[in-house]
Amino acid sequence: MSFDLSNLYNDRITAFAERDDELHGIAAGATAYLIKPFRPRQLRELAATEPSATHIPGTRNKS
């Protein structure tokens, strides 16, 4: 069984704060790169821009 994960977001929260670290993270597939310490508002704004996954193919939704 394989899944298409190309539509998933890959957000990184890290203590690696150098510009090269951020560039490597983005090159590795990160869709966002937050450096610790970050403001909670930054994380909320990031989450608000990314649609919520309501169903992942091959799984059952728990109600």
C-alpha positions, 0 to 999 in steps of 0.5 A: 500500500502506498500513499500520495503524501505530496499534498501534506505540509511539512512544517519545521520547528527548530532551534537551528537558527542560521540562514543555511539551516533554514535553506537546508530545511526548505530544500529538504521539503519543509513548507515552513521553518519556525525558529525557537523561540517563536511566538505562539501567534506565528504558529497560529497564523501558520496553521490558519493558512494550511487547510486541515486534513479531514481524511487521509486515504486508507485510514478510518475517521474516528468520530 
